[in-house]
Amino acid sequence: MLIKRPPLPERLRSRPVYGFGWIDHRFLRDGYLSRTSPPALALYCLLVCAADRDGLSYYSQERLCSLLVMDARELASARRELIELGLIAYRKPLYQLLSLEAPPPLPPPPVPARDVAQNRASAREEAKTAPPAVIERGVDLRAMVEASLREAARGGAA
């Protein structure tokens, strides 16, 4: 078992006398950190530091842009991302840090380019041998059902 000994015991953190800044451990554990872009993460950290005990802060857009070294477009994008992740609410000029609920589902992992090419090649091969129900832009469900019924009728009559 690992025994934890702080390298600088004289600098152990304690609860701050002023302020309420903290980040819920679920931010890491539930995957919010991996879903958050660097600009959105910077905004979230600033809001955590600036928020009162209810998670509210009202820094102006100009002040946030100055502190985060972002332009207004980048700030708006970061804010939108945090809202979509359910981390903050915003009603100008007030920001609210939200309690962490169940995290949104992870997006599907990107498909490697070689797999995409392999899938396309496989689809082309299938198209060569596909029944007439398969058309250029996809599958014609009605034609597939009709073909299936014809095959069943032939099989039943034979």
PyMOL commands that set and color helices and strands:
alter all, ss='L'
color gray80, all
select helices_A, chain A and resi 9-11+26-29+32-35+38-50+61-68+72-84+113-129+141-157
alter helices_A, ss='H'
color red, helices_A
select strands_A, chain A and resi 56-57+88-91+94-97+134-135+138-139
alter strands_A, ss='S'
color yellow, strands_A
deselect
rebuild
show_as cartoon
